């Protein structure tokens, strides 16, 4: 029986087989030593060389080695494929995560945009409702104002018609009569006062607080203003009431309660609101213009007892003063205690005048002052002072 040797798990017998097996093993070990640094592509190239016969083996060790290489190549391919699949899965997961994040981000943006739009819509509705409320309030205010204005105009027109009719038709009696025919007699401190002018009797019977009538026209006779003048013992009352004693923000033209139309006072002061509509004394500030003064120099003011025409002397701006302010207060000048005080008042008003009219007054003259608010300064006042033409 010949020599038997086990090499790499295989049995070889005889010197020739053993020598061939040892040669194959040496070649295989040499190849394996270089395989540690081989890539998959290098191993595939080696496998092709082995299978093509370019590298020959004399025993089954060569076939076993080739199978081992093929198994290694197969494992490496499966490993790379698995790695690629894992990489693809990671990429897919990342994309999916990014997509979710993007979706979430888009959702957040959409929510924020929706929230902004809802807030804008809410703001728009608030502005719309507020605008509608303001518009309704303005319409209501205008309606109430127009109602009061029309009511006041009707009252003024009624009194005006009564005066005009009485002036046109004339009066057969020198004193007025009540509807019962009883003569109208007035007493102040138990003293009989002058008769009421015939043209104002009917108007006075209609409203016992009537004290006179104010008219201003331009040099061509075009009316500038025409109003009944009221008087009561409260200077606040006619700021908020019309001539029918109804609440009215336009108020009425009224004479200072301290003025006496019978005596009469040295200075009769008439007040009226500076209405933006021009009603009452709303247009009185036009006297700041010298050219306007030139065409409206004459003011007619009749008390219910006598006719009166006045020539404008001064137009000026001033303001309400505090009680402890010792400066001149035109609205307190009603009667002067003598010529010296009268002249002092004239000098004060002349110093405030916006222009020189050339008209002056002396002790014994009677004056008329028209006064209204002025918006040029806080608590501002605008006044026009005229001297009676005797």
C-alpha positions as CSV (number, residue, x, y, z in Angstrom):
1,X,0.0,0.0,0.0
2,X,1.4,3.4,-1.0
3,X,1.9,6.6,1.2
4,X,-1.4,8.5,2.0
5,X,-1.5,12.3,3.0
6,X,-4.4,14.5,4.0
7,X,-4.1,18.0,2.6
8,X,-6.9,20.6,3.0
9,X,-9.3,17.9,4.0
10,X,-8.6,15.7,0.9
11,X,-6.8,12.4,0.8
12,X,-3.9,11.9,-1.6
13,X,-2.1,8.6,-2.2
14,X,1.2,8.1,-3.9
15,X,4.1,10.3,-4.3
16,X,2.8,11.8,-7.6
17,X,-0.6,12.9,-6.2
18,X,1.0,14.1,-3.0
19,X,3.5,16.2,-4.9
20,X,0.8,17.6,-7.1
21,X,-1.4,18.4,-4.1
22,X,1.5,20.2,-2.4
23,X,2.2,22.2,-5.5
24,X,-1.5,23.2,-5.8
25,X,-1.5,24.2,-2.1
26,X,1.6,26.3,-2.4
27,X,0.0,28.1,-5.4
28,X,-3.3,28.5,-3.6
29,X,-1.6,29.9,-0.5
30,X,0.3,32.4,-2.6
31,X,-2.9,33.6,-4.3
32,X,-4.8,33.7,-0.9
33,X,-2.0,35.9,0.5
34,X,-2.7,38.5,-2.2
35,X,-6.5,38.2,-1.9
36,X,-6.7,40.2,1.4
37,X,-6.6,43.5,-0.5
38,X,-8.6,42.4,-3.6
39,X,-11.9,44.1,-4.4
40,X,-14.9,42.4,-5.8
41,X,-13.9,43.2,-9.3
42,X,-10.4,41.8,-8.7
43,X,-11.9,38.6,-7.4
44,X,-14.1,38.3,-10.4
45,X,-11.1,38.8,-12.7
46,X,-9.2,36.0,-10.8
47,X,-12.2,33.7,-11.0
48,X,-12.3,34.2,-14.8
49,X,-8.6,33.3,-15.1
50,X,-9.1,30.2,-13.0
51,X,-12.1,29.0,-14.9
52,X,-10.5,29.8,-18.3
53,X,-7.5,27.5,-17.5
54,X,-5.0,30.3,-17.5
55,X,-4.1,29.1,-14.0
56,X,-4.1,25.3,-13.8
57,X,-4.2,23.0,-10.8
58,X,-3.3,19.3,-10.8
59,X,-5.6,18.2,-8.0
60,X,-9.0,18.7,-6.6
61,X,-7.6,21.4,-4.3
62,X,-7.7,23.8,-7.3
63,X,-11.4,23.0,-7.9
64,X,-12.1,23.5,-4.2
65,X,-10.3,26.9,-4.3
66,X,-12.2,28.1,-7.3
67,X,-15.5,27.2,-5.6
68,X,-14.3,29.0,-2.5
69,X,-13.5,32.1,-4.6
70,X,-17.0,31.9,-6.3
71,X,-18.6,31.6,-2.9
72,X,-16.7,34.7,-1.7
73,X,-17.7,36.6,-4.8
74,X,-21.4,35.6,-4.3
75,X,-21.3,36.7,-0.6
76,X,-19.7,40.1,-1.5
77,X,-22.3,40.7,-4.2
78,X,-25.1,39.9,-1.8
79,X,-23.5,42.2,0.8
80,X,-23.1,45.0,-1.6
81,X,-26.7,44.5,-2.8
82,X,-27.9,44.5,0.8
83,X,-25.9,47.6,1.5
84,X,-27.3,49.4,-1.6
85,X,-30.8,48.3,-0.5
86,X,-30.2,49.7,2.9
87,X,-28.8,52.8,1.4
88,X,-31.8,53.1,-0.8
89,X,-34.0,52.5,2.2
90,X,-32.2,55.2,4.2
91,X,-32.5,57.6,1.2
92,X,-36.2,56.7,0.9
93,X,-36.7,57.2,4.6
94,X,-34.9,60.5,4.4
95,X,-37.0,61.5,1.5
96,X,-40.1,60.4,3.3
97,X,-39.0,62.2,6.4
98,X,-38.2,65.3,4.4
99,X,-41.6,65.0,2.6
100,X,-43.3,64.7,6.0
101,X,-41.4,67.7,7.3
102,X,-42.2,69.6,4.1
103,X,-45.8,68.5,4.4
104,X,-45.8,69.6,8.1
105,X,-44.1,72.8,7.1
106,X,-46.6,73.4,4.3
107,X,-49.4,72.6,6.8
108,X,-48.0,75.2,9.3
109,X,-47.7,77.8,6.6
110,X,-51.2,77.1,5.4
111,X,-52.5,77.3,9.0
112,X,-50.6,80.6,9.5
113,X,-51.9,81.9,6.2
114,X,-55.4,80.9,7.1
115,X,-55.1,82.5,10.5
116,X,-53.8,85.7,9.0
117,X,-56.7,85.7,6.5
118,X,-59.2,85.0,9.3
119,X,-57.7,87.9,11.3
120,X,-57.8,90.2,8.2
121,X,-61.4,89.2,7.6
122,X,-62.3,89.8,11.3
123,X,-60.6,93.2,11.1
124,X,-62.4,94.0,7.8
125,X,-65.7,93.1,9.4
126,X,-65.0,95.2,12.5
127,X,-64.0,98.2,10.2
128,X,-67.1,97.5,8.1
129,X,-69.5,97.4,11.1
130,X,-67.8,100.5,12.6
131,X,-68.1,102.3,9.4
132,X,-71.8,101.4,9.1
133,X,-72.3,102.4,12.7
134,X,-70.6,105.8,12.1
135,X,-72.5,106.2,8.9
136,X,-75.8,105.4,10.6
137,X,-74.9,107.8,13.5
138,X,-74.0,110.5,11.0
139,X,-77.3,110.0,9.1
140,X,-79.2,110.1,12.4
141,X,-77.3,113.2,13.5
142,X,-77.9,114.9,10.2
143,X,-81.6,113.9,10.3
144,X,-82.0,115.2,13.9
145,X,-80.0,118.3,13.0
146,X,-82.2,118.9,9.9
147,X,-85.4,118.4,11.9
148,X,-84.2,120.9,14.5
149,X,-83.0,123.3,11.8
150,X,-86.3,123.0,9.9
151,X,-88.3,123.5,13.1
152,X,-86.1,126.5,14.0
153,X,-86.5,127.9,10.5
154,X,-90.3,127.5,10.6
155,X,-90.4,129.4,13.9
156,X,-88.1,132.1,12.6
157,X,-90.1,132.3,9.3
158,X,-93.4,132.5,11.3
159,X,-92.1,135.4,13.4
160,X,-90.6,137.0,10.3
161,X,-93.9,136.7,8.5
162,X,-95.8,138.2,11.4
163,X,-93.4,141.2,11.5
164,X,-93.5,141.6,7.7
165,X,-97.3,141.4,7.6
166,X,-97.6,143.9,10.4
167,X,-95.2,146.2,8.7
168,X,-97.1,145.9,5.4
169,X,-100.6,146.2,6.7
170,X,-99.8,148.7,9.4
171,X,-101.5,149.0,12.7
172,X,-104.5,151.1,13.5
173,X,-103.6,151.3,17.2
174,X,-100.5,152.6,18.8
175,X,-100.5,149.8,21.4
176,X,-100.8,146.1,20.7
177,X,-103.8,144.1,21.8
178,X,-104.1,140.5,23.1
179,X,-106.5,138.2,21.3
180,X,-109.1,139.3,23.9
181,X,-108.6,142.9,22.8
182,X,-106.8,143.9,26.0
183,X,-104.0,146.4,25.4
184,X,-100.4,145.0,26.0
185,X,-98.9,147.1,28.8
186,X,-95.5,146.3,30.2
187,X,-94.2,147.2,33.6
188,X,-90.6,147.2,35.0
189,X,-90.3,147.9,38.7
190,X,-94.0,149.0,38.5
191,X,-93.2,151.6,35.9
192,X,-94.9,151.5,32.5
193,X,-92.5,150.9,29.6
194,X,-92.7,152.2,26.0
195,X,-95.2,150.8,23.6
196,X,-94.2,147.9,21.4
197,X,-93.6,148.8,17.8
198,X,-96.7,147.9,15.7
199,X,-94.8,145.5,13.5
200,X,-93.5,143.4,16.4
201,X,-96.9,143.2,18.3
202,X,-98.0,139.9,16.7
203,X,-94.5,138.4,17.0
204,X,-94.3,139.4,20.6
205,X,-97.7,137.9,21.3
206,X,-96.4,134.7,19.8
207,X,-93.3,134.7,21.9
208,X,-93.0,136.9,25.0
209,X,-89.2,136.4,25.1
210,X,-88.7,138.3,21.9
211,X,-86.7,141.4,22.5
212,X,-85.8,142.5,19.0
213,X,-84.8,141.7,15.4
214,X,-81.3,141.8,13.8
215,X,-80.7,142.3,10.1
216,X,-77.6,142.8,8.1
217,X,-77.6,143.3,4.3
218,X,-75.0,144.3,1.8
219,X,-74.9,147.7,0.1
220,X,-77.2,146.2,-2.7
221,X,-79.8,145.1,-0.2
222,X,-78.9,141.4,-0.4
223,X,-79.6,139.8,3.0
224,X,-76.6,138.6,5.0
225,X,-78.5,137.5,8.1
226,X,-81.9,138.1,9.6
227,X,-82.9,136.7,13.0
228,X,-85.3,137.3,15.9
229,X,-83.4,138.2,19.1
230,X,-84.4,136.7,22.4
231,X,-83.7,137.6,26.0
232,X,-84.2,135.8,29.3
233,X,-82.5,136.0,32.7
234,X,-80.1,133.1,31.9
235,X,-77.4,133.6,29.4
236,X,-77.0,129.9,29.0
237,X,-80.5,129.0,28.0
238,X,-80.6,130.2,24.4
239,X,-77.2,128.5,23.7
240,X,-79.2,125.2,23.5
241,X,-82.8,126.3,22.7
242,X,-84.5,127.8,19.7
243,X,-87.1,130.6,19.8
244,X,-89.8,128.0,20.6
245,X,-88.0,127.0,23.7
246,X,-87.2,123.6,22.1
247,X,-83.8,121.9,22.5
248,X,-81.7,122.9,19.5
249,X,-77.9,122.8,19.2
250,X,-78.1,125.8,16.9
251,X,-79.4,127.8,19.8
252,X,-80.8,131.3,19.1
253,X,-79.5,134.9,18.8
254,X,-80.0,136.4,22.2
255,X,-79.3,139.6,24.1
256,X,-77.1,139.6,27.3
257,X,-79.5,139.2,30.3
258,X,-77.8,142.3,31.9
259,X,-78.6,144.5,28.9
260,X,-81.6,146.8,29.1
261,X,-83.5,147.5,25.8
262,X,-85.8,150.0,27.5
263,X,-83.3,152.3,29.1
264,X,-81.4,151.5,26.9
265,X,-77.9,150.3,28.0
266,X,-74.8,152.0,26.6
267,X,-73.9,148.7,24.8
268,X,-76.3,146.1,23.8
269,X,-74.5,142.7,23.4
270,X,-76.0,140.0,21.2
271,X,-74.6,136.4,21.2
272,X,-74.9,133.6,18.7
273,X,-73.2,130.3,17.9
274,X,-70.5,130.1,15.3
275,X,-72.1,127.3,13.4
276,X,-70.1,125.6,10.6
277,X,-73.3,125.7,8.5
278,X,-73.2,129.5,8.6
279,X,-76.4,129.6,10.7
280,X,-76.7,132.1,13.6
281,X,-73.4,133.9,13.8
282,X,-71.5,131.3,11.7
283,X,-70.6,133.9,9.1
284,X,-69.9,136.8,11.4
285,X,-66.1,136.2,11.1
286,X,-66.3,137.4,7.5
287,X,-65.9,140.8,9.1
288,X,-62.2,140.0,9.4
289,X,-62.0,140.9,5.8
290,X,-61.9,144.7,5.2
291,X,-63.6,144.4,1.8
292,X,-66.5,142.5,3.4
293,X,-66.8,145.2,6.0
294,X,-67.0,147.8,3.2
295,X,-70.1,146.1,1.7
296,X,-71.7,145.4,5.1
297,X,-71.1,148.5,7.1
298,X,-74.7,149.0,8.3
299,X,-76.4,146.8,10.9
300,X,-80.1,147.1,11.6
301,X,-81.2,146.1,15.1
302,X,-84.7,147.0,16.2
303,X,-85.7,146.3,19.8
304,X,-89.4,145.7,20.1
305,X,-89.6,149.3,21.4
306,X,-87.7,151.3,18.8
307,X,-85.9,151.1,15.5
308,X,-82.1,151.2,15.3
309,X,-79.4,151.4,12.7
310,X,-75.7,151.0,13.6
311,X,-72.4,151.6,11.7
312,X,-69.6,149.2,12.2
313,X,-66.6,150.6,14.2
314,X,-64.5,147.6,15.2
315,X,-64.0,144.0,14.3
316,X,-61.5,142.1,16.6
317,X,-60.4,138.7,18.0
318,X,-59.9,138.1,21.7
319,X,-60.6,135.3,24.2
320,X,-62.5,134.7,27.4
321,X,-60.5,135.9,30.4
322,X,-60.3,134.5,33.9
323,X,-62.1,136.4,36.7
324,X,-58.8,137.5,38.2
325,X,-57.5,138.8,34.8
326,X,-57.6,142.6,34.9
327,X,-57.4,143.0,31.2
328,X,-60.3,144.4,29.2
329,X,-63.3,142.1,28.8
330,X,-65.5,143.5,26.1
331,X,-68.4,141.1,27.1
332,X,-68.6,142.9,30.5
333,X,-68.9,146.4,28.9
334,X,-72.7,147.2,29.1
335,X,-72.8,150.5,30.9
336,X,-69.9,153.0,31.5
337,X,-69.6,155.0,34.7
338,X,-68.9,158.3,32.9
339,X,-67.1,159.6,29.9
340,X,-63.6,158.6,31.1
341,X,-64.5,154.9,31.5
342,X,-66.4,155.0,28.1
343,X,-63.4,156.4,26.3
344,X,-61.1,153.9,28.0
345,X,-63.3,151.1,26.6
346,X,-63.2,152.6,23.1
347,X,-59.4,152.8,23.3
348,X,-59.2,149.1,24.3
349,X,-61.4,148.0,21.4
350,X,-59.6,150.2,18.9
351,X,-56.3,148.7,19.9
352,X,-57.7,145.2,19.2
353,X,-59.3,146.2,15.9
354,X,-58.3,144.3,12.7
355,X,-58.5,147.5,10.6
356,X,-59.4,151.1,10.9
357,X,-63.0,152.0,9.8
358,X,-62.6,155.7,10.7
359,X,-65.8,155.4,12.8
360,X,-65.5,156.5,16.5
361,X,-67.8,157.0,19.4
362,X,-68.1,159.4,22.3
363,X,-69.8,159.4,25.6
364,X,-73.5,159.4,25.1
365,X,-73.4,157.3,21.9
366,X,-75.1,153.9,22.0
367,X,-73.3,150.8,20.8
368,X,-74.2,147.3,19.5
369,X,-71.9,144.3,19.9
370,X,-72.2,141.0,18.1
371,X,-70.3,138.2,19.7
372,X,-69.5,134.6,18.7
373,X,-66.9,131.9,19.3
374,X,-63.7,132.0,17.3
375,X,-61.7,128.8,16.6
376,X,-58.4,130.6,16.0
377,X,-57.4,130.0,19.7
378,X,-58.7,128.3,22.8
379,X,-61.8,130.0,24.2
380,X,-61.5,132.5,21.3
381,X,-64.1,135.1,20.6
382,X,-64.8,137.2,17.6
383,X,-66.7,140.5,18.0
384,X,-68.1,143.2,15.8
385,X,-68.9,146.6,17.5
386,X,-71.1,149.2,15.9
387,X,-72.2,152.7,16.8
388,X,-75.8,153.7,16.6
389,X,-76.7,156.2,13.9
390,X,-78.8,158.9,15.7
